Amino acid sequence: MNISDFLLGLQEELEIETALSLDTDLKQLEDWDSMAAMLLIGYVSNEFNVTLTADDLKGITTIDSLVERIGKDKFNQA
């Protein structure tokens, strides 16, 4: 999966109407709540087989920091 596909999939999963970018601060999203956090955990687990913990979520601010946590090597460069 490349970054743009990840951004689109995450936007769809979280049911967000505005476009996401690597600079997007997840916690500043209007719809960010505990349910969105659970959806994020499930999406990352299903797509990348990476389990995010509560501590991970505390440390993740932007989507770029989420990508770092998942591991940039898991993304296609295209």
mmJSON file of the N, C-alpha and C atoms, coordinates in Angstrom:
{"data_MODEL":{"atom_site":{
"group_PDB":["ATOM","ATOM","ATOM","ATOM","ATOM","ATOM","ATOM","ATOM","ATOM","ATOM","ATOM","ATOM","ATOM","ATOM","ATOM","ATOM","ATOM","ATOM","ATOM","ATOM","ATOM","ATOM","ATOM","ATOM","ATOM","ATOM","ATOM","ATOM","ATOM","ATOM","ATOM","ATOM","ATOM","ATOM","ATOM","ATOM","ATOM","ATOM","ATOM","ATOM","ATOM","ATOM","ATOM","ATOM","ATOM","ATOM","ATOM","ATOM","ATOM","ATOM","ATOM","ATOM","ATOM","ATOM","ATOM","ATOM","ATOM","ATOM","ATOM","ATOM","ATOM","ATOM","ATOM","ATOM","ATOM","ATOM","ATOM","ATOM","ATOM","ATOM","ATOM","ATOM","ATOM","ATOM","ATOM","ATOM","ATOM","ATOM","ATOM","ATOM","ATOM","ATOM","ATOM","ATOM","ATOM","ATOM","ATOM","ATOM","ATOM","ATOM","ATOM","ATOM","ATOM","ATOM","ATOM","ATOM","ATOM","ATOM","ATOM","ATOM","ATOM","ATOM","ATOM","ATOM","ATOM","ATOM","ATOM","ATOM","ATOM","ATOM","ATOM","ATOM","ATOM","ATOM","ATOM","ATOM","ATOM","ATOM","ATOM","ATOM","ATOM","ATOM","ATOM","ATOM","ATOM","ATOM","ATOM","ATOM","ATOM","ATOM","ATOM","ATOM","ATOM","ATOM","ATOM","ATOM","ATOM","ATOM","ATOM","ATOM","ATOM","ATOM","ATOM","ATOM","ATOM","ATOM","ATOM","ATOM","ATOM","ATOM","ATOM","ATOM","ATOM","ATOM","ATOM","ATOM","ATOM","ATOM","ATOM","ATOM","ATOM","ATOM","ATOM","ATOM","ATOM","ATOM","ATOM","ATOM","ATOM","ATOM","ATOM","ATOM","ATOM","ATOM","ATOM","ATOM","ATOM","ATOM","ATOM","ATOM","ATOM","ATOM","ATOM","ATOM","ATOM","ATOM","ATOM","ATOM","ATOM","ATOM","ATOM","ATOM","ATOM","ATOM","ATOM","ATOM","ATOM","ATOM","ATOM","ATOM","ATOM","ATOM","ATOM","ATOM","ATOM","ATOM","ATOM","ATOM","ATOM","ATOM","ATOM","ATOM","ATOM","ATOM","ATOM","ATOM","ATOM","ATOM","ATOM","ATOM","ATOM","ATOM","ATOM","ATOM","ATOM","ATOM","ATOM","ATOM","ATOM","ATOM","ATOM","ATOM","ATOM","ATOM"],
"id":[1,2,3,4,5,6,7,8,9,10,11,12,13,14,15,16,17,18,19,20,21,22,23,24,25,26,27,28,29,30,31,32,33,34,35,36,37,38,39,40,41,42,43,44,45,46,47,48,49,50,51,52,53,54,55,56,57,58,59,60,61,62,63,64,65,66,67,68,69,70,71,72,73,74,75,76,77,78,79,80,81,82,83,84,85,86,87,88,89,90,91,92,93,94,95,96,97,98,99,100,101,102,103,104,105,106,107,108,109,110,111,112,113,114,115,116,117,118,119,120,121,122,123,124,125,126,127,128,129,130,131,132,133,134,135,136,137,138,139,140,141,142,143,144,145,146,147,148,149,150,151,152,153,154,155,156,157,158,159,160,161,162,163,164,165,166,167,168,169,170,171,172,173,174,175,176,177,178,179,180,181,182,183,184,185,186,187,188,189,190,191,192,193,194,195,196,197,198,199,200,201,202,203,204,205,206,207,208,209,210,211,212,213,214,215,216,217,218,219,220,221,222,223,224,225,226,227,228,229,230,231,232,233,234],
"type_symbol":["N","C","C","N","C","C","N","C","C","N","C","C","N","C","C","N","C","C","N","C","C","N","C","C","N","C","C","N","C","C","N","C","C","N","C","C","N","C","C","N","C","C","N","C","C","N","C","C","N","C","C","N","C","C","N","C","C","N","C","C","N","C","C","N","C","C","N","C","C","N","C","C","N","C","C","N","C","C","N","C","C","N","C","C","N","C","C","N","C","C","N","C","C","N","C","C","N","C","C","N","C","C","N","C","C","N","C","C","N","C","C","N","C","C","N","C","C","N","C","C","N","C","C","N","C","C","N","C","C","N","C","C","N","C","C","N","C","C","N","C","C","N","C","C","N","C","C","N","C","C","N","C","C","N","C","C","N","C","C","N","C","C","N","C","C","N","C","C","N","C","C","N","C","C","N","C","C","N","C","C","N","C","C","N","C","C","N","C","C","N","C","C","N","C","C","N","C","C","N","C","C","N","C","C","N","C","C","N","C","C","N","C","C","N","C","C","N","C","C","N","C","C","N","C","C","N","C","C","N","C","C","N","C","C"],
"label_atom_id":["N","CA","C","N","CA","C","N","CA","C","N","CA","C","N","CA","C","N","CA","C","N","CA","C","N","CA","C","N","CA","C","N","CA","C","N","CA","C","N","CA","C","N","CA","C","N","CA","C","N","CA","C","N","CA","C","N","CA","C","N","CA","C","N","CA","C","N","CA","C","N","CA","C","N","CA","C","N","CA","C","N","CA","C","N","CA","C","N","CA","C","N","CA","C","N","CA","C","N","CA","C","N","CA","C","N","CA","C","N","CA","C","N","CA","C","N","CA","C","N","CA","C","N","CA","C","N","CA","C","N","CA","C","N","CA","C","N","CA","C","N","CA","C","N","CA","C","N","CA","C","N","CA","C","N","CA","C","N","CA","C","N","CA","C","N","CA","C","N","CA","C","N","CA","C","N","CA","C","N","CA","C","N","CA","C","N","CA","C","N","CA","C","N","CA","C","N","CA","C","N","CA","C","N","CA","C","N","CA","C","N","CA","C","N","CA","C","N","CA","C","N","CA","C","N","CA","C","N","CA","C","N","CA","C","N","CA","C","N","CA","C","N","CA","C","N","CA","C","N","CA","C","N","CA","C","N","CA","C","N","CA","C","N","CA","C","N","CA","C","N","CA","C"],
"label_alt_id":[null,null,null,null,null,null,null,null,null,null,null,null,null,null,null,null,null,null,null,null,null,null,null,null,null,null,null,null,null,null,null,null,null,null,null,null,null,null,null,null,null,null,null,null,null,null,null,null,null,null,null,null,null,null,null,null,null,null,null,null,null,null,null,null,null,null,null,null,null,null,null,null,null,null,null,null,null,null,null,null,null,null,null,null,null,null,null,null,null,null,null,null,null,null,null,null,null,null,null,null,null,null,null,null,null,null,null,null,null,null,null,null,null,null,null,null,null,null,null,null,null,null,null,null,null,null,null,null,null,null,null,null,null,null,null,null,null,null,null,null,null,null,null,null,null,null,null,null,null,null,null,null,null,null,null,null,null,null,null,null,null,null,null,null,null,null,null,null,null,null,null,null,null,null,null,null,null,null,null,null,null,null,null,null,null,null,null,null,null,null,null,null,null,null,null,null,null,null,null,null,null,null,null,null,null,null,null,null,null,null,null,null,null,null,null,null,null,null,null,null,null,null,null,null,null,null,null,null,null,null,null,null,null,null],
"label_comp_id":["MET","MET","MET","ASN","ASN","ASN","ILE","ILE","ILE","SER","SER","SER","ASP","ASP","ASP","PHE","PHE","PHE","LEU","LEU","LEU","LEU","LEU","LEU","GLY","GLY","GLY","LEU","LEU","LEU","GLN","GLN","GLN","GLU","GLU","GLU","GLU","GLU","GLU","LEU","LEU","LEU","GLU","GLU","GLU","ILE","ILE","ILE","GLU","GLU","GLU","THR","THR","THR","ALA","ALA","ALA","LEU","LEU","LEU","SER","SER","SER","LEU","LEU","LEU","ASP","ASP","ASP","THR","THR","THR","ASP","ASP","ASP","LEU","LEU","LEU","LYS","LYS","LYS","GLN","GLN","GLN","LEU","LEU","LEU","GLU","GLU","GLU","ASP","ASP","ASP","TRP","TRP","TRP","ASP","ASP","ASP","SER","SER","SER","MET","MET","MET","ALA","ALA","ALA","ALA","ALA","ALA","MET","MET","MET","LEU","LEU","LEU","LEU","LEU","LEU","ILE","ILE","ILE","GLY","GLY","GLY","TYR","TYR","TYR","VAL","VAL","VAL","SER","SER","SER","ASN","ASN","ASN","GLU","GLU","GLU","PHE","PHE","PHE","ASN","ASN","ASN","VAL","VAL","VAL","THR","THR","THR","LEU","LEU","LEU","THR","THR","THR","ALA","ALA","ALA","ASP","ASP","ASP","ASP","ASP","ASP","LEU","LEU","LEU","LYS","LYS","LYS","GLY","GLY","GLY","ILE","ILE","ILE","THR","THR","THR","THR","THR","THR","ILE","ILE","ILE","ASP","ASP","ASP","SER","SER","SER","LEU","LEU","LEU","VAL","VAL","VAL","GLU","GLU","GLU","ARG","ARG","ARG","ILE","ILE","ILE","GLY","GLY","GLY","LYS","LYS","LYS","ASP","ASP","ASP","LYS","LYS","LYS","PHE","PHE","PHE","ASN","ASN","ASN","GLN","GLN","GLN","ALA","ALA","ALA"],
"label_asym_id":["A","A","A","A","A","A","A","A","A","A","A","A","A","A","A","A","A","A","A","A","A","A","A","A","A","A","A","A","A","A","A","A","A","A","A","A","A","A","A","A","A","A","A","A","A","A","A","A","A","A","A","A","A","A","A","A","A","A","A","A","A","A","A","A","A","A","A","A","A","A","A","A","A","A","A","A","A","A","A","A","A","A","A","A","A","A","A","A","A","A","A","A","A","A","A","A","A","A","A","A","A","A","A","A","A","A","A","A","A","A","A","A","A","A","A","A","A","A","A","A","A","A","A","A","A","A","A","A","A","A","A","A","A","A","A","A","A","A","A","A","A","A","A","A","A","A","A","A","A","A","A","A","A","A","A","A","A","A","A","A","A","A","A","A","A","A","A","A","A","A","A","A","A","A","A","A","A","A","A","A","A","A","A","A","A","A","A","A","A","A","A","A","A","A","A","A","A","A","A","A","A","A","A","A","A","A","A","A","A","A","A","A","A","A","A","A","A","A","A","A","A","A","A","A","A","A","A","A","A","A","A","A","A","A"],
"label_entity_id":["1","1","1","1","1","1","1","1","1","1","1","1","1","1","1","1","1","1","1","1","1","1","1","1","1","1","1","1","1","1","1","1","1","1","1","1","1","1","1","1","1","1","1","1","1","1","1","1","1","1","1","1","1","1","1","1","1","1","1","1","1","1","1","1","1","1","1","1","1","1","1","1","1","1","1","1","1","1","1","1","1","1","1","1","1","1","1","1","1","1","1","1","1","1","1","1","1","1","1","1","1","1","1","1","1","1","1","1","1","1","1","1","1","1","1","1","1","1","1","1","1","1","1","1","1","1","1","1","1","1","1","1","1","1","1","1","1","1","1","1","1","1","1","1","1","1","1","1","1","1","1","1","1","1","1","1","1","1","1","1","1","1","1","1","1","1","1","1","1","1","1","1","1","1","1","1","1","1","1","1","1","1","1","1","1","1","1","1","1","1","1","1","1","1","1","1","1","1","1","1","1","1","1","1","1","1","1","1","1","1","1","1","1","1","1","1","1","1","1","1","1","1","1","1","1","1","1","1","1","1","1","1","1","1"],
"label_seq_id":[1,1,1,2,2,2,3,3,3,4,4,4,5,5,5,6,6,6,7,7,7,8,8,8,9,9,9,10,10,10,11,11,11,12,12,12,13,13,13,14,14,14,15,15,15,16,16,16,17,17,17,18,18,18,19,19,19,20,20,20,21,21,21,22,22,22,23,23,23,24,24,24,25,25,25,26,26,26,27,27,27,28,28,28,29,29,29,30,30,30,31,31,31,32,32,32,33,33,33,34,34,34,35,35,35,36,36,36,37,37,37,38,38,38,39,39,39,40,40,40,41,41,41,42,42,42,43,43,43,44,44,44,45,45,45,46,46,46,47,47,47,48,48,48,49,49,49,50,50,50,51,51,51,52,52,52,53,53,53,54,54,54,55,55,55,56,56,56,57,57,57,58,58,58,59,59,59,60,60,60,61,61,61,62,62,62,63,63,63,64,64,64,65,65,65,66,66,66,67,67,67,68,68,68,69,69,69,70,70,70,71,71,71,72,72,72,73,73,73,74,74,74,75,75,75,76,76,76,77,77,77,78,78,78],
"pdbx_PDB_ins_code":[null,null,null,null,null,null,null,null,null,null,null,null,null,null,null,null,null,null,null,null,null,null,null,null,null,null,null,null,null,null,null,null,null,null,null,null,null,null,null,null,null,null,null,null,null,null,null,null,null,null,null,null,null,null,null,null,null,null,null,null,null,null,null,null,null,null,null,null,null,null,null,null,null,null,null,null,null,null,null,null,null,null,null,null,null,null,null,null,null,null,null,null,null,null,null,null,null,null,null,null,null,null,null,null,null,null,null,null,null,null,null,null,null,null,null,null,null,null,null,null,null,null,null,null,null,null,null,null,null,null,null,null,null,null,null,null,null,null,null,null,null,null,null,null,null,null,null,null,null,null,null,null,null,null,null,null,null,null,null,null,null,null,null,null,null,null,null,null,null,null,null,null,null,null,null,null,null,null,null,null,null,null,null,null,null,null,null,null,null,null,null,null,null,null,null,null,null,null,null,null,null,null,null,null,null,null,null,null,null,null,null,null,null,null,null,null,null,null,null,null,null,null,null,null,null,null,null,null,null,null,null,null,null,null],
"Cartn_x":[0.852,0.0,0.905,0.551,1.323,0.658,1.351,0.873,-0.463,-0.62,-1.879,-3.054,-2.858,-3.924,-4.235,-3.202,-3.388,-4.215,-3.883,-4.62,-6.088,-6.339,-7.724,-8.467,-7.816,-8.438,-8.723,-7.801,-7.993,-9.136,-9.183,-10.267,-11.618,-11.682,-12.923,-13.272,-12.28,-12.505,-13.025,-12.459,-12.858,-14.064,-14.53,-15.689,-15.483,-14.313,-13.948,-14.125,-14.758,-15.034,-13.878,-13.037,-11.92,-10.737,-9.953,-8.789,-7.741,-7.115,-6.056,-4.7,-3.722,-2.342,-1.44,-0.176,0.762,0.862,0.555,0.628,-0.633,-1.681,-2.932,-2.722,-3.163,-3.115,-4.398,-4.284,-5.463,-6.321,-5.689,-6.439,-7.147,-6.823,-7.493,-8.675,-8.866,-9.999,-11.293,-12.276,-13.564,-14.189,-14.047,-14.685,-13.776,-12.616,-11.707,-12.266,-12.476,-12.948,-12.485,-12.945,-12.492,-12.912,-14.068,-14.501,-13.579,-13.202,-12.266,-10.934,-10.491,-9.242,-9.344,-10.484,-10.679,-10.698,-11.349,-11.366,-9.952,-9.17,-7.783,-6.982,-7.133,-6.423,-6.796,-8.09,-8.538,-8.023,-8.053,-7.593,-6.108,-5.315,-3.868,-3.581,-4.312,-4.129,-4.47,-5.589,-6.025,-5.112,-4.677,-3.885,-2.398,-1.866,-0.417,-0.002,-0.975,-0.669,0.206,-0.114,0.581,-0.455,-0.151,-1.065,-0.655,-1.554,-1.321,-1.863,-1.11,-1.53,-2.028,-2.581,-3.019,-1.826,-0.675,0.525,0.938,0.795,1.09,0.197,-1.093,-2.041,-1.736,-1.257,-0.883,0.278,1.202,2.39,2.197,1.153,0.897,0.11,0.625,-0.1,-0.529,0.433,0.12,0.049,-0.496,-0.524,0.895,1.801,3.197,3.767,3.431,3.92,3.263,2.04,1.384,2.128,2.485,3.241,4.583,5.232,6.497,6.293,5.199,4.915,4.631,3.881,3.597,4.89,5.717,6.979,6.937,7.754,7.742,8.085,8.799,9.154,7.936,6.802,5.598,4.799,5.251,4.575,5.37,4.658,5.3,5.682,6.759,7.226,6.49,5.731,5.035,3.813],
"Cartn_y":[-1.167,0.0,1.24,2.215,3.443,4.453,5.541,6.535,7.138,7.465,8.096,7.134,5.849,4.865,4.736,4.793,4.733,5.927,7.115,8.321,8.222,7.755,7.606,6.55,5.432,4.365,4.805,5.544,6.046,7.058,7.915,8.898,8.195,7.148,6.383,5.643,5.023,4.256,5.142,6.345,7.263,8.119,7.936,8.679,10.185,10.618,12.033,12.586,13.743,14.319,15.147,15.702,16.514,15.607,16.046,15.267,15.244,14.109,13.953,14.09,14.56,14.628,14.129,13.982,13.521,14.514,15.784,16.817,16.905,16.173,16.233,15.766,16.595,16.238,15.489,14.206,13.374,13.89,14.323,14.739,16.078,16.785,18.046,17.86,16.637,16.371,16.525,17.116,17.367,16.083,14.998,13.742,12.804,13.305,12.431,12.17,10.91,10.496,9.065,8.46,7.104,6.096,6.315,5.411,5.536,6.751,6.952,6.283,6.373,5.723,4.21,3.64,2.193,1.807,2.629,2.371,2.429,3.387,3.521,2.278,1.818,0.613,-0.584,-0.743,-1.854,-1.761,-0.565,-0.36,-0.691,-0.176,-0.431,-1.921,-2.551,-3.982,-4.803,-4.487,-5.242,-5.037,-3.807,-3.493,-3.818,-3.69,-3.804,-4.858,-5.488,-6.465,-5.846,-4.584,-3.86,-3.522,-3.85,-3.565,-2.267,-1.293,-0.03,-0.142,0.381,0.37,1.764,1.858,3.156,4.107,3.587,4.429,4.914,4.043,4.465,5.642,5.514,6.571,7.883,7.8,9.015,9.72,8.942,9.504,9.922,9.426,9.749,11.049,11.98,13.235,13.354,13.431,13.584,12.214,12.231,10.989,10.549,11.507,11.147,10.364,10.763,10.006,8.628,8.507,7.201,6.318,6.895,6.15,5.688,6.559,6.19,4.999,5.03,3.936,2.625,2.711,1.51,0.973,1.881,1.521,1.906,2.885,3.374,2.266,1.233,0.131,-0.692,-0.516,-1.261,-0.569,0.584,1.337,1.265,1.104,1.182,2.626,2.822,4.183,4.845,4.085,4.64,5.43],
"Cartn_z":[0.0,0.0,0.0,-0.834,-0.806,0.13,0.384,1.356,0.932,-0.343,-0.781,-0.614,-0.892,-0.674,0.821,1.641,3.081,3.564,3.078,3.475,3.071,1.851,1.394,2.199,2.455,3.243,4.665,5.258,6.608,6.652,5.653,5.56,5.469,4.668,4.515,5.81,6.412,7.644,8.772,8.879,9.945,9.56,8.31,7.794,7.913,7.446,7.462,6.058,5.95,4.637,4.098,4.966,4.499,4.168,3.197,2.779,3.888,4.043,5.037,4.361,5.116,4.637,5.76,5.47,6.49,7.647,7.383,8.417,9.268,8.9,9.649,11.082,12.028,13.446,13.771,14.007,14.242,15.383,16.43,17.621,17.436,16.357,16.066,15.112,14.623,13.749,14.528,13.893,14.546,15.087,14.348,14.727,15.533,16.003,16.744,18.141,18.44,19.753,19.989,21.056,21.374,20.308,19.692,18.617,17.404,17.059,15.942,16.254,17.495,17.895,17.724,18.102,17.936,16.458,15.633,14.187,13.614,14.075,13.634,14.011,15.233,15.693,14.821,14.537,13.701,12.282,11.717,10.342,10.214,11.125,11.081,11.289,12.184,12.43,11.193,10.565,9.381,8.18,7.966,6.773,6.91,8.132,8.313,9.333,9.999,11.037,12.134,12.466,13.528,14.59,15.836,16.936,17.613,17.59,18.277,19.706,20.648,22.046,22.439,23.626,24.143,24.243,24.647,24.716,23.336,22.324,20.949,20.57,20.866,20.501,21.217,22.43,23.155,22.465,21.924,21.291,19.851,19.222,17.819,17.748,16.981,16.793,15.334,14.458,13.035,12.349,11.162,10.378,10.059,9.882,9.637,10.823,12.053,13.212,13.278,12.77,12.669,11.669,10.526,9.507,10.088,10.851,11.498,12.435,13.209,14.156,13.426,12.319,11.535,10.938,10.462,9.817,8.361,7.994,6.611,5.622,6.082,5.2,4.764,5.45,5.091,3.994,3.558,2.505,1.224,0.106,-1.193,-1.438,-2.128,-2.388,-3.546,-4.302,-5.469,-5.044],
"occupancy":[1.0,1.0,1.0,1.0,1.0,1.0,1.0,1.0,1.0,1.0,1.0,1.0,1.0,1.0,1.0,1.0,1.0,1.0,1.0,1.0,1.0,1.0,1.0,1.0,1.0,1.0,1.0,1.0,1.0,1.0,1.0,1.0,1.0,1.0,1.0,1.0,1.0,1.0,1.0,1.0,1.0,1.0,1.0,1.0,1.0,1.0,1.0,1.0,1.0,1.0,1.0,1.0,1.0,1.0,1.0,1.0,1.0,1.0,1.0,1.0,1.0,1.0,1.0,1.0,1.0,1.0,1.0,1.0,1.0,1.0,1.0,1.0,1.0,1.0,1.0,1.0,1.0,1.0,1.0,1.0,1.0,1.0,1.0,1.0,1.0,1.0,1.0,1.0,1.0,1.0,1.0,1.0,1.0,1.0,1.0,1.0,1.0,1.0,1.0,1.0,1.0,1.0,1.0,1.0,1.0,1.0,1.0,1.0,1.0,1.0,1.0,1.0,1.0,1.0,1.0,1.0,1.0,1.0,1.0,1.0,1.0,1.0,1.0,1.0,1.0,1.0,1.0,1.0,1.0,1.0,1.0,1.0,1.0,1.0,1.0,1.0,1.0,1.0,1.0,1.0,1.0,1.0,1.0,1.0,1.0,1.0,1.0,1.0,1.0,1.0,1.0,1.0,1.0,1.0,1.0,1.0,1.0,1.0,1.0,1.0,1.0,1.0,1.0,1.0,1.0,1.0,1.0,1.0,1.0,1.0,1.0,1.0,1.0,1.0,1.0,1.0,1.0,1.0,1.0,1.0,1.0,1.0,1.0,1.0,1.0,1.0,1.0,1.0,1.0,1.0,1.0,1.0,1.0,1.0,1.0,1.0,1.0,1.0,1.0,1.0,1.0,1.0,1.0,1.0,1.0,1.0,1.0,1.0,1.0,1.0,1.0,1.0,1.0,1.0,1.0,1.0,1.0,1.0,1.0,1.0,1.0,1.0,1.0,1.0,1.0,1.0,1.0,1.0,1.0,1.0,1.0,1.0,1.0,1.0],
"B_iso_or_equiv":[0.0,0.0,0.0,0.0,0.0,0.0,0.0,0.0,0.0,0.0,0.0,0.0,0.0,0.0,0.0,0.0,0.0,0.0,0.0,0.0,0.0,0.0,0.0,0.0,0.0,0.0,0.0,0.0,0.0,0.0,0.0,0.0,0.0,0.0,0.0,0.0,0.0,0.0,0.0,0.0,0.0,0.0,0.0,0.0,0.0,0.0,0.0,0.0,0.0,0.0,0.0,0.0,0.0,0.0,0.0,0.0,0.0,0.0,0.0,0.0,0.0,0.0,0.0,0.0,0.0,0.0,0.0,0.0,0.0,0.0,0.0,0.0,0.0,0.0,0.0,0.0,0.0,0.0,0.0,0.0,0.0,0.0,0.0,0.0,0.0,0.0,0.0,0.0,0.0,0.0,0.0,0.0,0.0,0.0,0.0,0.0,0.0,0.0,0.0,0.0,0.0,0.0,0.0,0.0,0.0,0.0,0.0,0.0,0.0,0.0,0.0,0.0,0.0,0.0,0.0,0.0,0.0,0.0,0.0,0.0,0.0,0.0,0.0,0.0,0.0,0.0,0.0,0.0,0.0,0.0,0.0,0.0,0.0,0.0,0.0,0.0,0.0,0.0,0.0,0.0,0.0,0.0,0.0,0.0,0.0,0.0,0.0,0.0,0.0,0.0,0.0,0.0,0.0,0.0,0.0,0.0,0.0,0.0,0.0,0.0,0.0,0.0,0.0,0.0,0.0,0.0,0.0,0.0,0.0,0.0,0.0,0.0,0.0,0.0,0.0,0.0,0.0,0.0,0.0,0.0,0.0,0.0,0.0,0.0,0.0,0.0,0.0,0.0,0.0,0.0,0.0,0.0,0.0,0.0,0.0,0.0,0.0,0.0,0.0,0.0,0.0,0.0,0.0,0.0,0.0,0.0,0.0,0.0,0.0,0.0,0.0,0.0,0.0,0.0,0.0,0.0,0.0,0.0,0.0,0.0,0.0,0.0,0.0,0.0,0.0,0.0,0.0,0.0,0.0,0.0,0.0,0.0,0.0,0.0],
"pdbx_formal_charge":[null,null,null,null,null,null,null,null,null,null,null,null,null,null,null,null,null,null,null,null,null,null,null,null,null,null,null,null,null,null,null,null,null,null,null,null,null,null,null,null,null,null,null,null,null,null,null,null,null,null,null,null,null,null,null,null,null,null,null,null,null,null,null,null,null,null,null,null,null,null,null,null,null,null,null,null,null,null,null,null,null,null,null,null,null,null,null,null,null,null,null,null,null,null,null,null,null,null,null,null,null,null,null,null,null,null,null,null,null,null,null,null,null,null,null,null,null,null,null,null,null,null,null,null,null,null,null,null,null,null,null,null,null,null,null,null,null,null,null,null,null,null,null,null,null,null,null,null,null,null,null,null,null,null,null,null,null,null,null,null,null,null,null,null,null,null,null,null,null,null,null,null,null,null,null,null,null,null,null,null,null,null,null,null,null,null,null,null,null,null,null,null,null,null,null,null,null,null,null,null,null,null,null,null,null,null,null,null,null,null,null,null,null,null,null,null,null,null,null,null,null,null,null,null,null,null,null,null,null,null,null,null,null,null],
"auth_seq_id":[1,1,1,2,2,2,3,3,3,4,4,4,5,5,5,6,6,6,7,7,7,8,8,8,9,9,9,10,10,10,11,11,11,12,12,12,13,13,13,14,14,14,15,15,15,16,16,16,17,17,17,18,18,18,19,19,19,20,20,20,21,21,21,22,22,22,23,23,23,24,24,24,25,25,25,26,26,26,27,27,27,28,28,28,29,29,29,30,30,30,31,31,31,32,32,32,33,33,33,34,34,34,35,35,35,36,36,36,37,37,37,38,38,38,39,39,39,40,40,40,41,41,41,42,42,42,43,43,43,44,44,44,45,45,45,46,46,46,47,47,47,48,48,48,49,49,49,50,50,50,51,51,51,52,52,52,53,53,53,54,54,54,55,55,55,56,56,56,57,57,57,58,58,58,59,59,59,60,60,60,61,61,61,62,62,62,63,63,63,64,64,64,65,65,65,66,66,66,67,67,67,68,68,68,69,69,69,70,70,70,71,71,71,72,72,72,73,73,73,74,74,74,75,75,75,76,76,76,77,77,77,78,78,78],
"auth_comp_id":["MET","MET","MET","ASN","ASN","ASN","ILE","ILE","ILE","SER","SER","SER","ASP","ASP","ASP","PHE","PHE","PHE","LEU","LEU","LEU","LEU","LEU","LEU","GLY","GLY","GLY","LEU","LEU","LEU","GLN","GLN","GLN","GLU","GLU","GLU","GLU","GLU","GLU","LEU","LEU","LEU","GLU","GLU","GLU","ILE","ILE","ILE","GLU","GLU","GLU","THR","THR","THR","ALA","ALA","ALA","LEU","LEU","LEU","SER","SER","SER","LEU","LEU","LEU","ASP","ASP","ASP","THR","THR","THR","ASP","ASP","ASP","LEU","LEU","LEU","LYS","LYS","LYS","GLN","GLN","GLN","LEU","LEU","LEU","GLU","GLU","GLU","ASP","ASP","ASP","TRP","TRP","TRP","ASP","ASP","ASP","SER","SER","SER","MET","MET","MET","ALA","ALA","ALA","ALA","ALA","ALA","MET","MET","MET","LEU","LEU","LEU","LEU","LEU","LEU","ILE","ILE","ILE","GLY","GLY","GLY","TYR","TYR","TYR","VAL","VAL","VAL","SER","SER","SER","ASN","ASN","ASN","GLU","GLU","GLU","PHE","PHE","PHE","ASN","ASN","ASN","VAL","VAL","VAL","THR","THR","THR","LEU","LEU","LEU","THR","THR","THR","ALA","ALA","ALA","ASP","ASP","ASP","ASP","ASP","ASP","LEU","LEU","LEU","LYS","LYS","LYS","GLY","GLY","GLY","ILE","ILE","ILE","THR","THR","THR","THR","THR","THR","ILE","ILE","ILE","ASP","ASP","ASP","SER","SER","SER","LEU","LEU","LEU","VAL","VAL","VAL","GLU","GLU","GLU","ARG","ARG","ARG","ILE","ILE","ILE","GLY","GLY","GLY","LYS","LYS","LYS","ASP","ASP","ASP","LYS","LYS","LYS","PHE","PHE","PHE","ASN","ASN","ASN","GLN","GLN","GLN","ALA","ALA","ALA"],
"auth_asym_id":["A","A","A","A","A","A","A","A","A","A","A","A","A","A","A","A","A","A","A","A","A","A","A","A","A","A","A","A","A","A","A","A","A","A","A","A","A","A","A","A","A","A","A","A","A","A","A","A","A","A","A","A","A","A","A","A","A","A","A","A","A","A","A","A","A","A","A","A","A","A","A","A","A","A","A","A","A","A","A","A","A","A","A","A","A","A","A","A","A","A","A","A","A","A","A","A","A","A","A","A","A","A","A","A","A","A","A","A","A","A","A","A","A","A","A","A","A","A","A","A","A","A","A","A","A","A","A","A","A","A","A","A","A","A","A","A","A","A","A","A","A","A","A","A","A","A","A","A","A","A","A","A","A","A","A","A","A","A","A","A","A","A","A","A","A","A","A","A","A","A","A","A","A","A","A","A","A","A","A","A","A","A","A","A","A","A","A","A","A","A","A","A","A","A","A","A","A","A","A","A","A","A","A","A","A","A","A","A","A","A","A","A","A","A","A","A","A","A","A","A","A","A","A","A","A","A","A","A","A","A","A","A","A","A"],
"auth_atom_id":["N","CA","C","N","CA","C","N","CA","C","N","CA","C","N","CA","C","N","CA","C","N","CA","C","N","CA","C","N","CA","C","N","CA","C","N","CA","C","N","CA","C","N","CA","C","N","CA","C","N","CA","C","N","CA","C","N","CA","C","N","CA","C","N","CA","C","N","CA","C","N","CA","C","N","CA","C","N","CA","C","N","CA","C","N","CA","C","N","CA","C","N","CA","C","N","CA","C","N","CA","C","N","CA","C","N","CA","C","N","CA","C","N","CA","C","N","CA","C","N","CA","C","N","CA","C","N","CA","C","N","CA","C","N","CA","C","N","CA","C","N","CA","C","N","CA","C","N","CA","C","N","CA","C","N","CA","C","N","CA","C","N","CA","C","N","CA","C","N","CA","C","N","CA","C","N","CA","C","N","CA","C","N","CA","C","N","CA","C","N","CA","C","N","CA","C","N","CA","C","N","CA","C","N","CA","C","N","CA","C","N","CA","C","N","CA","C","N","CA","C","N","CA","C","N","CA","C","N","CA","C","N","CA","C","N","CA","C","N","CA","C","N","CA","C","N","CA","C","N","CA","C","N","CA","C","N","CA","C","N","CA","C","N","CA","C","N","CA","C","N","CA","C"],
"pdbx_PDB_model_num":[1,1,1,1,1,1,1,1,1,1,1,1,1,1,1,1,1,1,1,1,1,1,1,1,1,1,1,1,1,1,1,1,1,1,1,1,1,1,1,1,1,1,1,1,1,1,1,1,1,1,1,1,1,1,1,1,1,1,1,1,1,1,1,1,1,1,1,1,1,1,1,1,1,1,1,1,1,1,1,1,1,1,1,1,1,1,1,1,1,1,1,1,1,1,1,1,1,1,1,1,1,1,1,1,1,1,1,1,1,1,1,1,1,1,1,1,1,1,1,1,1,1,1,1,1,1,1,1,1,1,1,1,1,1,1,1,1,1,1,1,1,1,1,1,1,1,1,1,1,1,1,1,1,1,1,1,1,1,1,1,1,1,1,1,1,1,1,1,1,1,1,1,1,1,1,1,1,1,1,1,1,1,1,1,1,1,1,1,1,1,1,1,1,1,1,1,1,1,1,1,1,1,1,1,1,1,1,1,1,1,1,1,1,1,1,1,1,1,1,1,1,1,1,1,1,1,1,1,1,1,1,1,1,1]
}}}
